[in-house]
C-alpha cells in the first residue's frame, strides 16, 4: 500500500509537467540476422537535439540526419571516453551529435580535446556537454548507485526532451563498425519496441542473472545495458506494467519507487533496474545480437558469441577495466591501437596492421585466440572507410 501511495503521489506531482500520451502496442518482431542489419534502411531520428559548445556541422546538413550518441563520464574516464568517441567518428558516414554528460570539472577538458581534433574530422560531428543531473530529492542516492553517475542513463529521456532517439554507450565501448549500422536497427523496431540491448550472456551455465539475481530480469539470462539504443519519444509516452501497483506508470513516475523497492537486492545498479522494467514489459525490448556488445565474458571461457563467429565483432565492450590492466591483453591491444592511431593516416597501415601484429602476442589467453573476430569486423570497416575516402577525392 505504501508503494502504491508513493507512486500515486509521484504521478500527481509530475502529471502537470508531462501531459498524458499514448503509444500503440504490437507483438515483437523477430530480430534479423547480422547480415541484414548491414543492409538495412537507415533510420532517421525525428526529434531535434540540443545545441551548445562544439557545433561543427555544416549549416546545410539536415539536423534530421544526425545520429545521437550519449555517454556519461565521471571520475578518471576522460581519456577512455575520448577514445570511444574517436572510434565512433573513424568509421561512421552520417554526422554525429555527441551528448556528453560529465562532472563539471571535466567539461573544459572535453571541449579542448574535441576542438583539437583535425578540422576535417570536426566537420563530421558536433557535441554538447551536460552536467550530471538527478532528481533533487534523491540525487545522492542515484549518484552512488553502482558506479559514480552510471544511473544518469536512466534519466536521458527526461533530460534530452527534444531528442527522439539516442544510442547510449558506456565509456568503455569501442566501435569497430560504423555507428550507422547499429543506428539502422531503429528501422527494425515494431510499434511496441522502445529500446534495444544485447543479452547479458549467451551461455546460461556462466550467466549471472539466472544464477544469482534476487530480482526479476529479462528473458533467460538478462540484458546488458552498456550499449542501449533508445526511442526516447516512446519511452516518454509509454505507461509501463510494474510489480509495485496495478496502475501502469510512466517512466518518470516509476524510477524512484522501483529503486526504493529493490535497492537492497540489486548488484549492478541501473542495469538491474532496466532488467526489472523489461521483465514486466518484454514486448517493449528489441534484442540485438551479442556482436554489438562483445565483452570478455564472450571469450574468457571459450568463444560463445555465434554471431561474432560468423561476421566478427562490431562493438567491443571492455568492461571490468580490461583496457587498462593485463588480464585481457587482446582487449587492451584494440584500445591502444585506436588511441594511438593518428587522424588522417592510412588506417590499414597505421591501425589495422599494427593491431594484428600485437594481437599475435595475446594467443596465450582465450580472448586472444578469438581476437581474429576483432580484426575481422575492423578490417571491413577500414576498407569501407578507405573506399569512401577515395570516392570523395
C-alpha positions in Angstrom: 0.0 0.0 0.0 2.8 2.4 0.8 4.5 1.8 -2.5 1.1 2.4 -4.2 0.6 5.7 -2.4 4.2 6.8 -3.1 3.7 6.1 -6.8 0.3 7.9 -6.8 1.8 11.0 -5.2 4.6 11.0 -7.7 2.1 10.7 -10.5 0.1 13.7 -9.2 3.1 15.9 -8.8 4.6 15.2 -12.2 1.4 14.9 -14.3 1.2 18.6 -14.6 4.6 18.7 -16.2 4.3 15.9 -18.7 0.8 15.6 -20.3 -0.6 12.1 -20.9 0.4 10.5 -24.2 -0.1 7.1 -25.6 1.7 4.5 -27.8 0.4 1.6 -29.9 1.4 -1.9 -28.8 2.0 -4.8 -31.2 3.8 -8.2 -30.8 7.5 -8.0 -31.0 9.2 -8.8 -34.3 11.9 -11.3 -34.7 15.5 -10.0 -34.8 17.1 -10.0 -38.3 20.4 -11.8 -38.8 23.6 -9.8 -38.7 24.0 -9.6 -42.5 20.6 -8.0 -42.9 21.5 -5.4 -40.3 24.3 -4.0 -42.5 22.0 -3.6 -45.5 19.0 -2.3 -43.5 17.4 1.0 -44.4 19.0 3.8 -42.3 16.6 5.0 -39.6 16.2 8.7 -39.1 15.5 10.4 -35.8 12.6 12.7 -35.8 13.5 15.0 -32.9 15.9 17.9 -32.7 19.0 17.7 -30.5 20.0 20.4 -28.1 22.9 22.7 -29.1 25.8 24.0 -27.2 29.6 24.2 -27.3 31.2 22.3 -30.2 28.7 23.0 -33.0 30.6 21.8 -36.1 28.2 20.6 -38.8 27.8 22.5 -42.0 24.6 24.6 -41.9 23.3 22.8 -45.0 23.4 19.5 -43.2 19.9 18.4 -42.2 19.6 18.0 -38.4 17.4 15.0 -39.0 20.4 13.1 -40.5 22.3 13.2 -37.3 22.9 10.1 -35.2 22.7 11.0 -31.4 25.3 9.3 -29.2 25.1 9.7 -25.4 27.8 8.9 -22.8 28.2 9.5 -19.1 31.7 10.2 -17.8 32.7 10.6 -14.2 35.9 10.2 -12.3 39.0 9.2 -14.4 37.1 8.4 -17.5 38.0 11.4 -19.7 40.6 9.6 -21.9 38.6 6.4 -22.2 35.6 8.4 -23.3 37.6 10.3 -25.9 39.0 7.0 -27.4 35.4 5.8 -27.6 34.3 9.0 -29.4 37.3 8.7 -31.7 36.3 5.1 -32.7 32.8 6.5 -33.5 34.0 9.1 -35.9 36.6 7.0 -37.6 34.1 4.8 -39.5 30.7 6.4 -39.4 29.3 8.1 -42.6 26.4 10.1 -41.2 27.0 13.1 -39.0 27.1 12.5 -35.3 25.9 14.5 -32.3 27.7 13.6 -29.0 25.8 14.2 -25.8 28.4 14.1 -23.1 27.3 14.0 -19.5 30.2 14.7 -17.2 31.2 16.2 -13.9 31.6 20.0 -14.1 35.4 20.0 -13.9 35.6 17.7 -17.0 33.7 19.9 -19.3 36.5 22.2 -20.4 38.8 19.2 -20.9 36.3 17.5 -23.2 35.9 20.7 -25.2 39.6 21.3 -25.5 40.2 17.7 -26.6 37.5 17.6 -29.2 38.3 21.1 -30.5 41.9 19.9 -31.0 40.9 17.2 -33.5 41.6 18.0 -37.2 39.2 20.3 -38.9 38.2 17.6 -41.4 37.2 15.3 -38.6 35.3 18.0 -36.7 33.1 18.5 -39.7 31.6 15.1 -39.1 30.3 15.7 -35.6 29.1 18.3 -33.1 28.8 17.9 -29.3 27.1 19.2 -26.2 28.3 18.8 -22.7 25.8 18.5 -19.8 26.2 18.5 -16.0 25.3 15.3 -14.1 21.7 15.8 -13.1 19.5 13.7 -10.8 16.1 14.4 -9.1 16.9 16.9 -6.4 15.4 14.9 -3.5 17.3 11.7 -4.2 20.4 13.0 -6.1 22.9 11.4 -3.6 21.2 8.0 -3.7 21.1 7.9 -7.5 24.7 9.1 -7.9 26.1 6.4 -5.6 24.1 3.6 -7.3 26.6 1.1 -8.7 29.4 3.3 -10.2 29.6 7.1 -10.0 27.0 8.7 -12.3 26.2 5.4 -14.1 22.5 5.7 -13.4 22.4 9.0 -15.3 21.4 7.0 -18.4 18.0 6.3 -16.8 17.2 10.0 -17.0 18.2 10.7 -20.5 14.6 10.6 -21.8 13.7 13.3 -19.3 16.7 15.5 -19.9 17.0 15.3 -23.7 13.4 16.2 -24.2 13.8 17.3 -27.8 15.8 14.2 -29.0 13.7 11.4 -30.5 16.3 8.6 -30.4 19.7 8.1 -28.9 22.4 5.5 -28.7 23.7 5.3 -25.2 27.1 3.7 -24.6 29.4 3.2 -21.7 32.8 4.9 -21.8 34.5 1.5 -22.3 32.9 0.9 -25.7 34.9 0.8 -29.0 33.2 0.9 -32.3 34.7 -1.5 -34.8 31.9 -0.8 -37.3 30.1 2.4 -38.3 27.6 3.8 -35.8 25.3 3.9 -38.8 24.8 0.2 -38.7 23.5 0.0 -35.1 21.5 3.2 -35.6 19.8 1.4 -38.5 18.2 -1.0 -36.0 15.7 1.7 -35.2 14.1 0.8 -38.5 13.6 -2.7 -37.3 11.6 -1.6 -34.2 7.9 -2.5 -34.4 5.2 -0.3 -32.9 5.8 -1.7 -29.4 9.7 -1.5 -29.2 11.2 1.4 -27.4 14.7 0.2 -26.6 17.3 -2.3 -27.8 20.0 -4.2 -25.9 22.1 -7.3 -26.2 21.7 -10.4 -23.9 23.9 -10.4 -20.8 25.0 -13.9 -21.6 24.6 -16.4 -24.4 25.6 -19.4 -22.3 23.3 -19.9 -19.3 25.9 -22.0 -17.5 28.0 -18.9 -16.9 25.1 -16.5 -16.7 24.9 -14.1 -13.7 21.3 -13.2 -13.6 19.9 -16.8 -13.9 22.2 -18.0 -11.2 22.4 -15.2 -8.7 19.9 -12.4 -9.2 17.4 -11.6 -6.4 15.1 -9.6 -8.6 13.2 -10.1 -11.9 15.3 -9.9 -15.1 14.6 -10.0 -18.8 14.5 -13.3 -20.6 16.7 -16.3 -19.8 19.9 -14.5 -18.9 19.1 -10.8 -18.6 20.3 -8.0 -20.8 23.4 -5.8 -20.7 22.9 -2.0 -20.8 26.4 -1.0 -21.9 25.0 -0.4 -25.4 21.4 0.7 -25.4 19.5 2.1 -28.3 16.5 4.1 -27.2 13.5 5.6 -28.9 13.0 8.2 -26.2 9.8 9.6 -27.6 8.2 6.2 -27.0 9.8 5.9 -23.6 8.3 9.2 -22.5 4.9 8.2 -23.8 4.5 4.6 -22.6 2.8 3.5 -19.5 4.7 0.6 -18.0 3.5 -2.5 -16.2 5.2 -3.0 -12.9 5.1 -5.0 -9.7 4.6 -2.0 -7.4 1.0 -1.2 -8.3 -1.7 -2.4 -10.6 -1.7 1.1 -12.2 0.6 1.4 -15.2 3.3 4.1 -14.6 5.2 6.5 -16.9 9.0 6.3 -17.0 9.4 9.4 -14.8 6.9 8.1 -12.2 8.4 4.6 -12.0 12.1 5.1 -11.4 12.2 6.2 -7.8 9.6 3.7 -6.5 11.5 1.0 -8.3 14.8 1.9 -6.6 13.2 2.1 -3.2 11.7 -1.4 -3.7 14.8 -3.1 -5.0 17.8 -1.1 -3.7 18.8 -3.9 -1.2 18.5 -6.6 -3.9 20.3 -5.2 -6.9 24.0 -5.6 -7.6 24.6 -3.9 -11.0 22.6 -0.7 -10.2 20.8 0.9 -13.2 21.3 -2.2 -15.4 19.3 -4.3 -12.8 16.5 -1.7 -12.8 16.3 -1.9 -16.6 16.1 -5.7 -16.4 13.3 -5.4 -13.9 11.4 -2.9 -16.1 11.7 -5.1 -19.2 10.9 -8.3 -17.3 7.4 -6.8 -16.8 7.3 -5.2 -20.3 9.1 -7.7 -22.6 7.3 -6.6 -25.7 9.0 -3.2 -25.5 12.5 -4.5 -25.9 14.2 -5.3 -29.1 17.2 -7.7 -28.5 20.1 -7.4 -30.9 23.0 -9.9 -31.3 26.0 -10.2 -29.0 28.4 -8.9 -31.7 27.0 -5.5 -31.0 28.1 -5.7 -27.3 31.0 -8.1 -27.2 32.6 -8.4 -23.7 35.3 -10.6 -22.1 32.5 -12.9 -21.0 32.1 -13.9 -24.6 35.6 -15.3 -24.9 37.1 -15.7 -21.4 36.0 -19.3 -21.1 35.9 -20.1 -24.9 34.1 -18.4 -27.7 30.3 -18.2 -27.1 29.0 -15.5 -29.4 27.9 -17.3 -32.5 27.1 -14.1 -34.5 30.6 -12.8 -33.9 32.0 -16.1 -35.1 30.1 -15.6 -38.4 30.8 -11.9 -39.1 33.2 -10.6 -36.5 32.8 -8.2 -33.6 31.0 -4.9 -34.4 31.2 -3.2 -30.9 33.8 -4.1 -28.3 32.9 -3.6 -24.6 35.9 -3.6 -22.3 34.1 -3.8 -19.0 35.8 -4.5 -15.7 38.7 -2.2 -16.7 40.3 -4.6 -19.2 41.6 -1.8 -21.4 43.9 -0.7 -18.5 45.3 -3.9 -17.0 46.9 -7.1 -18.2 44.0 -9.5 -17.6 42.7 -9.4 -21.2 45.6 -8.2 -23.4 43.6 -8.6 -26.6 41.0 -6.1 -25.5 43.8 -3.7 -24.3 45.5 -4.1 -27.7 42.4 -2.8 -29.6 42.0 0.1 -27.2 45.6 1.2 -27.5 45.6 0.8 -31.3 42.7 3.2 -31.7 44.1 5.5 -29.0 47.5 5.8 -30.8 46.1 6.0 -34.4 47.0 9.4 -35.9 44.0 11.0 -37.6 44.3 11.2 -41.3 46.8 8.4 -41.8 46.1 5.3 -43.7 44.0 3.1 -41.4 45.2 -0.2 -42.9 48.8 0.7 -42.3 48.6 2.7 -39.1 45.7 0.9 -37.3 44.8 -2.5 -38.7 48.2 -4.0 -39.4 49.9 -2.9 -36.2 47.0 -4.3 -34.3 47.2 -7.6 -36.0 50.9 -7.8 -35.0 50.2 -7.0 -31.4 47.3 -9.5 -31.2 49.7 -12.3 -32.1 51.2 -12.0 -28.7 47.9 -12.5 -26.9 47.1 -16.0 -28.0 48.0 -17.4 -24.6 44.5 -16.2 -23.5 41.2 -17.5 -24.7 40.2 -14.0 -25.8 43.5 -13.7 -27.6 42.7 -16.8 -29.5 39.4 -15.3 -30.6 41.0 -11.9 -31.5 40.7 -12.6 -35.2 37.0 -11.8 -34.6 38.0 -8.3 -33.6 40.1 -7.6 -36.7 37.5 -9.3 -39.0 34.9 -6.6 -38.2 37.5 -3.9 -38.1 39.0 -4.8 -41.5 35.6 -4.5 -43.1 35.2 -1.0 -41.6 38.7 0.1 -42.7 38.2 -1.0 -46.3 34.8 0.7 -46.4 36.2 3.9 -45.0 39.1 4.0 -47.4 36.8 3.3 -50.3 34.6 6.2 -49.2 37.6 8.5 -48.9 38.8 7.7 -52.4 35.3 8.5 -53.8 35.4 11.8 -52.0 38.7 12.7 -53.6 
